[in-house]
Amino acid sequence: MAIATAFESTEPTAAEIRASRGSLLLEFGTPWCGYCRAAQPLLASALHGFEAIPHLKIEDGRGRPLGRAYRIKLWPTLIFLRDGAEVSRLVRPESADAILEQMRQLLVPVSA
């Protein structure tokens, strides 16, 4: 899947996210958020080459249960998941390298 360019009109449930398999990137924010807009070129650069990892843009705000389940406080917040479990998160990324470093962590095999 390529980088998501639009926020999802309906968000998945926390249970659906926990049941997901493989790597997944959740991006919480809003289309009007200046920080979110500033992060888009960074995301596009960092996610190049990671097209196989799904990227979901989740519009967050008051009354949005998925954002509350992940205790989102600031936008954008990137949640990096493997098999439904949070591996790491990045709040208000300031560089493509910071995002790229977290994406690479998704590819590191889990220790037995």
N, CA, C and O of each residue as an XYZ file, in Angstrom:
448
protein
N       0.844     -1.171      0.000
C       0.000      0.000      0.000
C       0.891      1.237      0.000
O       1.864      1.306      0.751
N       0.571      2.174     -0.809
C       1.327      3.432     -0.864
C       0.936      4.320      0.314
O       0.015      4.009      1.069
N       1.643      5.408      0.451
C       1.328      6.355      1.524
C      -0.107      6.836      1.381
O      -0.552      7.186      0.287
N      -0.823      6.849      2.493
C      -2.199      7.335      2.491
C      -2.167      8.859      2.380
O      -1.382      9.520      3.061
N      -3.007      9.402      1.535
C      -3.039     10.854      1.349
C      -4.290     11.483      1.928
O      -4.355     12.705      2.065
N      -5.281     10.685      2.270
C      -6.533     11.208      2.821
C      -6.853     10.499      4.132
O      -6.509      9.334      4.329
N      -7.515     11.227      5.014
C      -7.928     10.633      6.270
C      -9.095      9.686      6.011
O      -9.958      9.950      5.173
N      -9.100      8.570      6.756
C     -10.167      7.578      6.631
C     -11.496      8.202      7.044
O     -11.561      8.938      8.028
N     -12.562      7.905      6.285
C     -13.875      8.443      6.635
C     -14.467      7.689      7.820
O     -15.229      8.260      8.600
N     -14.124      6.419      7.962
C     -14.533      5.638      9.130
C     -13.280      4.987      9.696
O     -12.472      4.413      8.965
N     -13.139      5.085     10.995
C     -11.945      4.531     11.619
C     -12.178      3.083     12.020
O     -13.295      2.706     12.374
N     -11.128      2.267     11.965
C     -11.259      0.897     12.459
C     -11.403      0.934     13.977
O     -11.093      1.940     14.615
N     -11.868     -0.153     14.539
C     -11.972     -0.236     15.995
C     -10.617     -0.646     16.568
O      -9.765     -1.172     15.852
N     -10.430     -0.403     17.855
C      -9.198     -0.825     18.526
C      -9.050     -2.341     18.431
O      -7.935     -2.841     18.283
N     -10.154     -3.077     18.515
C     -10.103     -4.539     18.414
C      -9.628     -4.968     17.024
O      -8.866     -5.927     16.902
N     -10.068     -4.272     15.984
C      -9.619     -4.602     14.627
C      -8.125     -4.338     14.473
O      -7.422     -5.111     13.822
N      -7.642     -3.263     15.061
C      -6.212     -2.962     14.988
C      -5.417     -4.021     15.744
O      -4.402     -4.508     15.247
N      -5.876     -4.380     16.948
C      -5.169     -5.408     17.738
C      -5.150     -6.755     17.025
O      -4.216     -7.535     17.210
N      -6.162     -7.037     16.218
C      -6.240     -8.305     15.498
C      -5.443     -8.299     14.194
O      -5.327     -9.334     13.538
N      -4.899     -7.153     13.817
C      -4.166     -7.070     12.553
C      -2.877     -7.880     12.622
O      -2.303     -8.060     13.696
N      -2.436     -8.359     11.489
C      -1.204     -9.147     11.400
C      -0.215     -8.401     10.523
O      -0.599     -7.720      9.572
N       1.058     -8.538     10.853
C       2.096     -7.868     10.100
C       2.309     -6.462     10.610
O       1.834     -6.099     11.686
N       3.021     -5.679      9.836
C       3.345     -4.306     10.211
C       2.238     -3.361      9.765
O       1.565     -3.598      8.762
N       2.061     -2.285     10.528
C       1.022     -1.304     10.250
C       1.461      0.038     10.827
O       2.015      0.098     11.924
N       1.212      1.108     10.087
C       1.475      2.463     10.566
C       0.156      3.203     10.674
O      -0.571      3.345      9.691
N      -0.150      3.675     11.881
C      -1.317      4.526     12.101
C      -0.827      5.957     12.247
O       0.110      6.227     12.997
N      -1.456      6.860     11.537
C      -1.143      8.289     11.636
C      -2.389      9.000     12.137
O      -3.404      9.031     11.441
N      -2.325      9.570     13.333
C      -3.435     10.307     13.904
C      -3.223     11.797     13.689
O      -2.127     12.310     13.913
N      -4.267     12.492     13.255
C      -4.181     13.927     13.026
C      -5.488     14.435     12.452
O      -6.531     13.795     12.583
N      -5.418     15.595     11.815
C      -6.577     16.182     11.138
C      -6.096     16.855      9.859
O      -4.921     17.205      9.746
N      -6.997     17.038      8.894
C      -6.579     17.688      7.655
C      -6.247     19.175      7.823
O      -5.523     19.736      7.000
N      -6.759     19.814      8.863
C      -6.522     21.250      9.057
C      -5.341     21.553      9.984
O      -4.981     22.719     10.148
N      -4.741     20.547     10.581
C      -3.636     20.729     11.533
C      -2.353     21.126     10.794
O      -1.901     20.411      9.900
N      -1.777     22.255     11.166
C      -0.545     22.719     10.533
C       0.616     21.761     10.722
O       1.403     21.553      9.798
N       0.735     21.175     11.906
C       1.800     20.195     12.158
C       1.610     18.959     11.272
O       2.574     18.399     10.751
N       0.358     18.549     11.114
C       0.046     17.378     10.279
C       0.408     17.649      8.821
O       0.999     16.804      8.150
N       0.048     18.826      8.343
C       0.367     19.186      6.955
C       1.877     19.273      6.754
O       2.388     18.842      5.721
N       2.594     19.826      7.731
C       4.045     19.947      7.620
C       4.725     18.580      7.618
O       5.808     18.430      7.052
N       4.102     17.585      8.243
C       4.694     16.247      8.310
C       4.503     15.449      7.023
O       5.189     14.447      6.828
N       3.606     15.855      6.152
C       3.297     15.053      4.969
C       4.497     14.839      4.042
O       4.714     13.707      3.611
N       5.284     15.863      3.715
C       6.455     15.599      2.866
C       7.484     14.697      3.562
O       8.172     13.914      2.907
N       7.582     14.813      4.879
C       8.500     13.946      5.637
C       8.046     12.496      5.541
O       8.850     11.591      5.319
N       6.745     12.292      5.711
C       6.186     10.935      5.595
C       6.384     10.382      4.191
O       6.801      9.235      4.033
N       6.094     11.174      3.181
C       6.249     10.719      1.800
C       7.685     10.283      1.533
O       7.919      9.260      0.889
N       8.628     11.047      2.020
C      10.039     10.708      1.831
C      10.408      9.445      2.592
O      11.042      8.546      2.039
N      10.014      9.374      3.857
C      10.401      8.242      4.706
C       9.726      6.942      4.294
O      10.322      5.872      4.419
N       8.499      7.018      3.809
C       7.759      5.797      3.490
C       8.078      5.249      2.110
O       7.652      4.147      1.763
N       8.824      6.011      1.323
C       9.232      5.520      0.011
C      10.048      4.240      0.205
O      11.039      4.229      0.935
N       9.625      3.183     -0.444
C      10.298      1.893     -0.296
C       9.624      0.981      0.716
O       9.976     -0.194      0.822
N       8.661      1.506      1.459
C       7.927      0.701      2.445
C       6.471      0.522      2.007
O       5.574      0.431      2.845
N       6.242      0.473      0.707
C       4.883      0.400      0.176
C       4.125     -0.837      0.646
O       2.894     -0.841      0.636
N       4.833     -1.885      1.056
C       4.175     -3.115      1.509
C       3.596     -2.970      2.918
O       2.796     -3.804      3.340
N       3.986     -1.932      3.645
C       3.470     -1.718      5.003
C       2.267     -0.787      4.919
O       2.395      0.349      4.462
N       1.096     -1.256      5.356
C      -0.098     -0.404      5.302
C       0.059      0.851      6.166
O       0.644      0.811      7.248
N      -0.471      1.946      5.668
C      -0.440      3.247      6.347
C      -1.870      3.764      6.385
O      -2.484      3.999      5.344
N      -2.397      3.940      7.599
C      -3.753      4.457      7.754
C      -3.714      5.829      8.402
O      -3.119      6.006      9.465
N      -4.347      6.795      7.758
C      -4.481      8.138      8.321
C      -5.824      8.173      9.043
O      -6.878      8.017      8.427
N      -5.769      8.380     10.351
C      -6.973      8.382     11.173
C      -7.241      9.802     11.650
O      -6.424     10.390     12.358
N      -8.397     10.355     11.258
C      -8.752     11.687     11.735
C      -9.121     11.581     13.210
O      -9.974     10.783     13.599
N      -8.468     12.393     14.011
C      -8.656     12.335     15.456
C      -9.409     13.563     15.931
O      -9.517     14.554     15.210
N      -9.915     13.493     17.119
C     -10.621     14.610     17.723
C     -11.548     14.126     18.810
O     -11.590     12.939     19.134
N     -12.285     15.053     19.363
C     -13.224     14.744     20.435
C     -14.202     13.651     20.008
O     -14.773     13.706     18.918
N     -14.384     12.677     20.861
C     -15.335     11.605     20.598
C     -14.838     10.536     19.641
O     -15.615      9.674     19.231
N     -13.573     10.567     19.278
C     -13.020      9.551     18.375
C     -12.409      8.442     19.228
O     -11.367      8.649     19.850
N     -13.042      7.264     19.268
C     -12.602      6.221     20.195
C     -11.207      5.653     19.923
O     -10.506      5.301     20.871
N     -10.788      5.552     18.672
C      -9.480      4.962     18.407
C      -8.358      5.851     18.943
O      -7.385      5.353     19.509
N      -8.494      7.148     18.766
C      -7.504      8.073     19.315
C      -7.447      8.004     20.831
O      -6.371      8.111     21.419
N      -8.598      7.828     21.468
C      -8.620      7.711     22.924
C      -7.995      6.383     23.357
O      -7.313      6.328     24.380
N      -8.220      5.315     22.590
C      -7.637      4.014     22.925
C      -6.113      4.074     22.916
O      -5.457      3.378     23.692
N      -5.549      4.907     22.036
C      -4.094      5.043     21.945
C      -3.576      6.279     22.694
O      -2.403      6.630     22.571
N      -4.429      6.926     23.454
C      -4.063      8.083     24.291
C      -3.324      9.173     23.481
O      -2.268      9.666     23.878
N      -3.915      9.516     22.358
C      -3.335     10.545     21.507
C      -3.551     11.910     22.152
O      -4.672     12.260     22.522
N      -2.477     12.673     22.281
C      -2.537     14.009     22.889
C      -2.188     15.106     21.887
O      -2.789     16.180     21.915
N      -1.225     14.849     21.003
C      -0.770     15.840     20.030
C      -0.815     15.244     18.629
O      -0.707     14.030     18.457
N      -0.974     16.101     17.640
C      -1.000     15.669     16.238
C       0.213     16.202     15.512
O       0.712     17.269     15.871
N       0.696     15.523     14.530
C       0.397     14.128     14.257
C       1.136     13.212     15.227
O       2.234     13.515     15.695
N       0.504     12.099     15.508
C       1.152     11.023     16.254
C       1.164      9.807     15.351
O       0.129      9.402     14.821
N       2.335      9.232     15.181
C       2.503      8.025     14.371
C       2.671      6.850     15.320
O       3.525      6.877     16.207
N       1.856      5.819     15.134
C       1.942      4.601     15.932
C       2.403      3.485     14.997
O       1.759      3.203     13.986
N       3.515      2.861     15.342
C       4.095      1.779     14.552
C       3.730      0.473     15.248
O       4.071      0.264     16.412
N       3.026     -0.412     14.519
C       2.536     -1.655     15.113
C       3.053     -2.876     14.367
O       3.285     -2.840     13.159
N       3.225     -3.949     15.114
C       3.537     -5.253     14.540
C       2.585     -6.254     15.181
O       2.526     -6.375     16.405
N       1.846     -6.967     14.345
C       0.859     -7.949     14.808
C      -0.078     -7.364     15.857
O      -0.382     -8.008     16.861
N      -0.528     -6.144     15.616
C      -1.506     -5.501     16.471
C      -0.964     -4.877     17.743
O      -1.721     -4.263     18.495
N       0.328     -5.020     18.001
C       0.930     -4.468     19.213
C       1.810     -3.267     18.863
O       2.526     -3.281     17.861
N       1.748     -2.238     19.695
C       2.562     -1.053     19.468
C       4.036     -1.376     19.664
O       4.441     -1.910     20.696
N       4.831     -1.041     18.650
C       6.281     -1.204     18.706
C       6.907      0.104     19.165
O       7.810      0.114     20.001
N       6.414      1.213     18.603
C       6.927      2.531     18.966
C       5.940      3.586     18.506
O       4.961      3.295     17.819
N       6.223      4.820     18.903
C       5.412      5.954     18.449
C       6.305      7.156     18.274
O       7.374      7.262     18.876
N       5.842      8.054     17.438
C       6.576      9.271     17.152
C       5.560     10.411     17.126
O       4.596     10.380     16.361
N       5.788     11.414     17.968
C       4.874     12.546     18.070
C       5.514     13.757     17.400
O       6.654     14.119     17.690
N       4.765     14.365     16.510
C       5.219     15.547     15.755
C       6.624     15.353     15.186
O       7.565     16.041     15.582
N       6.757     14.408     14.253
C       8.084     14.149     13.671
C       8.656     15.400     13.012
O       7.946     16.161     12.355
N       9.953     15.588     13.208
C      10.618     16.769     12.658
C      11.545     16.450     11.504
O      12.102     17.354     10.883
N      11.718     15.143     11.206
C      12.580     14.783     10.087
C      12.122     13.459      9.491
O      11.520     12.624     10.165
N      12.426     13.295      8.211
C      12.142     12.020      7.548
C      12.994     10.916      8.161
O      12.558      9.767      8.241
N      14.209     11.256      8.596
C      15.094     10.257      9.193
C      14.502      9.663     10.462
O      14.650      8.466     10.708
N      13.835     10.478     11.270
C      13.212      9.978     12.498
C      12.116      8.963     12.171
O      11.992      7.938     12.841
N      11.331      9.250     11.147
C      10.271      8.332     10.717
C      10.900      7.073     10.139
O      10.471      5.962     10.451
N      11.910      7.242      9.301
C      12.584      6.115      8.666
C      13.167      5.164      9.703
O      13.080      3.946      9.544
N      13.752      5.697     10.749
C      14.320      4.865     11.811
C      13.245      3.981     12.446
O      13.482      2.803     12.712
N      12.068      4.550     12.686
C      10.977      3.777     13.278
C      10.436      2.739     12.291
O      10.090      1.627     12.690
N      10.361      3.099     11.003
C       9.904      2.137     10.000
C      10.843      0.937      9.938
O      10.395     -0.203      9.813
N      12.126      1.194     10.025
C      13.106      0.092     10.008
C      12.920     -0.834     11.202
O      13.150     -2.038     11.093
N      12.502     -0.280     12.347
C      12.263     -1.109     13.536
C      11.158     -2.125     13.288
O      11.168     -3.212     13.867
N      10.209     -1.776     12.432
C       9.129     -2.722     12.116
C       9.647     -3.947     11.371
O       9.023     -5.008     11.398
N      10.784     -3.796     10.712
C      11.341     -4.898      9.937
C      12.298     -5.778     10.742
O      12.683     -6.855     10.287
N      12.680     -5.321     11.935
C      13.588     -6.088     12.788
C      12.829     -7.274     13.357
O      11.767     -7.094     13.953
N      13.358     -8.503     13.183
C      12.655     -9.683     13.711
C      12.510     -9.604     15.229
O      13.382     -9.093     15.931
N      11.395    -10.120     15.707
C      11.138    -10.158     17.139
C      12.002    -11.265     17.749
O      12.063    -12.372     17.213
N      12.664    -10.967     18.862
C      13.502    -11.957     19.543
C      12.638    -13.068     20.115
O      11.528    -12.831     20.591
N      13.165    -14.276     20.060
C      12.416    -15.424     20.596
C      12.608    -15.543     22.077
O      12.055    -16.449     22.701
